[in-house]
Amino acid sequence: MELFQTGTDPWGQEILIRISWSLLTISFWAGIAFVLFHAVYSVVWKPKLVAEGGDVAGAEGIPEKIVRHTGAARMFHWVMAASMLVLLGTGFLPIVGLEFAWLNIHWIAGLILILCILYHIVHASFFLDFWSIWILPGDLKEAVQRTKRQLGQSVDVGKHGKYPLDHKLYHMAVSIFGLLVSVTGLLMMLRIDTPVIPRNDAFFTEGDWGVVYSIHGFAAVLFVLLTITHIYFAVRPDKLWITKSMIFGWVSKSDYLSHFDPNKWKVDSKG
């Protein structure tokens, strides 16, 4: 199995063209394997672990509904999700044999994704709690404790704040590879005719274009894996309360007290 596709330039030198599409197959089946493993693990092993529930101190004055995602955040999420699915479909369906006029749909969806990312950066930086979604030193200690518990040790893990560590790790992966696929996608638009960016095939050498294509392709195939796992967790019965919060914007008081530490995710009487 080759990781990259190579070719020769007009002078006979070997140059990088793109990643090997076998990586797409690996990413897809890795996502399926993870889903199957986690589903079996949840049934066979996880119920044996100590539950996180219990009485919570500092729960006085908490309303019946707690806002988890604002309307603006939910709009961003669903527009970004739609654009990402369109990008994956138009980017990879032709590769697996479904031929259609995909190019214009692809770059338009890509621009929508980039606008979503720029909007989210501004919104999260100035209107939300910016650091709540990023991995902080306290999360590393929690990660060690949760790993010990997963291995069967009896440890007091406690409850997490608004975003648990696995959510933060997923957010970091999406952020890194989302930026990579966006920047390289913009550069690749220089090689097609669009009313947005003037065409300039000579912006890079053929070898440099191969690097751009490879970075774009690698980030894109990883999004296949990330998308499969994200959809899996979104439809799991025990996670539907989180999915509903991305639709309606709020979580119930019982879910809040069952899963979160009010001292780490503070809410007022208005939720």
C-alpha positions in Angstrom: 0.0 0.0 0.0 1.3 3.4 -1.0 0.7 6.5 1.1 1.3 9.0 -1.8 0.9 9.1 -5.5 3.9 10.4 -7.4 4.7 11.4 -11.0 7.3 13.1 -13.1 7.6 16.8 -14.0 8.6 17.9 -17.6 12.3 17.5 -16.6 11.8 13.9 -15.6 12.1 14.5 -11.9 9.8 12.6 -9.5 7.3 14.9 -7.8 4.5 14.4 -5.3 1.0 14.5 -6.8 -1.4 13.7 -3.9 -2.1 11.2 -1.2 -3.0 7.6 -2.1 -6.8 7.1 -2.1 -6.2 3.9 -0.1 -6.1 6.2 2.9 -9.7 7.0 2.3 -10.6 3.3 2.6 -8.5 3.1 5.8 -10.2 6.2 7.3 -13.7 4.9 6.5 -13.1 1.4 8.0 -11.2 2.8 11.0 -14.4 4.8 11.7 -16.6 1.8 11.4 -14.2 -0.3 13.5 -14.2 2.4 16.3 -18.0 2.4 16.3 -18.2 -1.3 16.6 -15.6 -1.5 19.3 -17.1 1.3 21.3 -20.6 -0.2 21.0 -19.4 -3.6 22.3 -17.3 -2.0 25.0 -20.3 0.0 26.2 -22.4 -3.1 26.6 -19.8 -5.5 27.9 -17.5 -3.3 30.0 -18.7 0.2 30.7 -21.8 -0.7 32.8 -19.4 -2.3 35.4 -17.8 1.1 36.0 -18.9 3.3 39.0 -21.6 5.7 37.9 -21.0 9.4 38.0 -24.4 10.3 39.5 -25.2 11.4 43.0 -26.1 14.4 45.0 -24.5 17.6 43.9 -23.6 20.5 46.2 -24.4 24.0 45.1 -27.5 23.1 43.0 -29.8 25.6 44.7 -31.4 28.1 42.4 -30.8 26.2 39.2 -33.7 26.5 36.8 -35.4 23.6 35.0 -33.7 24.5 31.7 -30.1 25.5 31.3 -28.8 27.1 28.1 -26.0 25.0 26.6 -25.9 26.5 23.1 -27.1 29.9 21.9 -29.1 30.2 18.8 -26.1 31.7 17.0 -24.0 28.7 18.0 -26.6 26.2 16.9 -26.9 28.0 13.5 -23.2 27.9 13.0 -23.1 24.2 13.9 -25.8 23.1 11.5 -24.6 25.2 8.6 -21.0 23.9 9.1 -22.3 20.3 9.3 -24.3 20.7 6.1 -21.3 22.2 4.3 -19.0 19.5 5.6 -21.3 16.7 4.4 -21.5 18.3 1.0 -17.7 18.7 0.8 -17.2 15.0 1.7 -19.8 13.9 -0.8 -18.6 16.0 -3.7 -14.9 15.3 -2.8 -15.0 11.5 -2.4 -18.1 10.1 -4.3 -16.4 10.7 -7.7 -13.4 8.9 -6.4 -15.4 5.8 -5.6 -17.1 5.8 -9.0 -20.2 8.1 -8.8 -19.6 10.6 -11.5 -21.4 14.0 -11.5 -20.6 17.7 -11.9 -19.1 18.1 -8.5 -16.5 20.9 -8.8 -18.6 24.0 -8.5 -20.7 22.5 -5.7 -17.4 21.6 -3.9 -15.7 25.0 -3.9 -19.0 26.8 -3.1 -19.5 24.5 -0.1 -15.8 25.1 0.8 -16.3 28.9 0.9 -19.4 28.4 3.1 -17.3 26.3 5.5 -14.6 28.9 5.6 -17.1 31.7 6.4 -18.5 29.5 9.2 -15.0 29.0 10.7 -14.3 32.8 10.5 -17.7 33.6 12.1 -17.1 31.0 14.8 -13.6 32.4 15.7 -15.1 35.8 16.2 -18.2 34.6 18.0 -16.2 32.3 20.4 -13.5 34.8 21.0 -15.7 37.8 22.0 -19.2 36.5 22.8 -18.6 33.1 24.5 -16.4 31.6 27.2 -13.4 31.1 24.9 -11.3 28.8 27.1 -14.2 26.5 28.1 -13.6 24.3 25.0 -9.8 24.2 25.1 -7.6 21.6 27.0 -6.3 23.2 30.2 -3.9 21.7 32.8 -6.8 20.6 35.0 -8.0 18.4 32.1 -4.8 16.4 32.1 -5.3 15.4 35.7 -8.9 14.4 35.0 -7.6 12.4 32.0 -5.3 10.3 34.2 -8.1 9.6 36.7 -10.6 8.6 34.0 -8.0 6.3 32.4 -7.5 4.6 35.7 -11.2 4.2 36.1 -11.6 2.8 32.6 -9.0 0.2 33.6 -11.1 -0.9 36.5 -9.5 1.0 39.3 -11.8 2.5 42.0 -11.0 6.2 41.8 -13.1 9.3 42.5 -13.2 11.0 39.1 -15.9 13.6 39.8 -17.9 15.4 37.2 -16.6 17.7 34.5 -17.4 21.2 33.4 -19.4 22.3 30.4 -17.2 20.3 28.0 -15.6 17.0 29.0 -12.1 16.1 27.8 -13.3 13.9 24.9 -15.3 16.9 23.5 -12.3 19.1 23.8 -10.0 16.6 22.1 -12.6 16.3 19.2 -12.8 20.1 19.0 -9.1 20.4 18.8 -8.8 17.8 16.0 -11.6 19.5 14.0 -10.0 22.9 14.5 -6.5 21.8 13.3 -7.6 19.8 10.3 -10.4 22.2 9.5 -7.9 25.0 9.2 -5.6 22.9 7.1 -8.3 21.8 4.7 -9.6 25.4 4.4 -6.3 27.1 3.7 -5.2 24.4 1.2 -8.7 24.5 -0.4 -8.4 28.3 -1.0 -5.0 27.8 -2.6 -6.4 25.0 -4.8 -9.0 27.4 -6.1 -6.2 29.2 -7.9 -6.1 26.3 -10.3 -9.8 26.5 -11.4 -11.9 29.3 -12.9 -14.1 31.0 -10.3 -15.6 34.5 -10.0 -14.0 34.7 -6.6 -10.3 34.1 -7.0 -8.4 34.8 -10.3 -6.8 31.7 -11.8 -3.0 31.4 -11.4 -1.6 28.0 -12.2 2.0 29.3 -11.7 1.5 30.3 -8.1 3.4 27.1 -7.1 5.6 24.7 -8.9 4.1 21.3 -9.7 6.0 19.8 -6.8 4.6 22.4 -4.4 1.1 21.9 -5.7 1.5 18.2 -4.9 2.3 19.2 -1.3 -0.8 21.3 -1.2 -3.0 18.5 -2.6 -1.5 16.0 -0.2 -2.2 18.2 2.9 -5.7 18.9 1.7 -6.4 15.2 0.9 -4.9 14.0 4.2 -7.1 16.4 6.3 -10.1 15.5 4.2 -9.8 11.7 4.7 -9.4 12.3 8.4 -12.7 14.1 8.4 -14.3 10.9 7.1 -13.3 9.2 10.4 -14.2 12.3 12.5 -17.6 12.5 10.8 -18.5 8.8 11.3 -17.6 9.0 15.0 -19.4 12.2 15.5 -22.6 10.9 14.0 -22.3 7.7 16.0 -22.1 9.6 19.3 -24.9 11.9 18.3 -27.4 9.1 17.8 -26.4 6.9 20.7 -29.4 6.7 23.1 -27.3 7.7 26.1 -26.1 10.8 24.2 -29.4 12.0 22.7 -29.8 14.6 25.5 -26.6 16.3 24.1 -27.9 16.1 20.6 -31.2 17.7 21.6 -29.3 20.5 23.2 -27.8 21.3 19.8 -31.4 21.4 18.4 -33.3 23.2 21.2 -30.4 24.9 22.9 -30.9 23.7 26.5 -30.4 20.8 28.8 -32.7 19.8 31.6 -31.9 20.4 35.2 -31.7 16.6 35.9 -29.2 16.1 33.0 -27.2 19.1 34.2 -27.0 17.7 37.7 -26.3 14.2 36.5 -23.4 15.0 34.2 -21.9 18.3 35.3 -20.2 19.9 38.3 -22.0 23.2 39.0 -18.7 24.5 40.4 -17.1 24.0 37.0 -20.0 25.0 34.8 -21.7 27.8 36.7 -25.2 28.9 35.7 -27.4 31.6 37.2 -31.1 31.6 38.1 -31.9 32.3 34.5 -30.0 29.3 33.2 
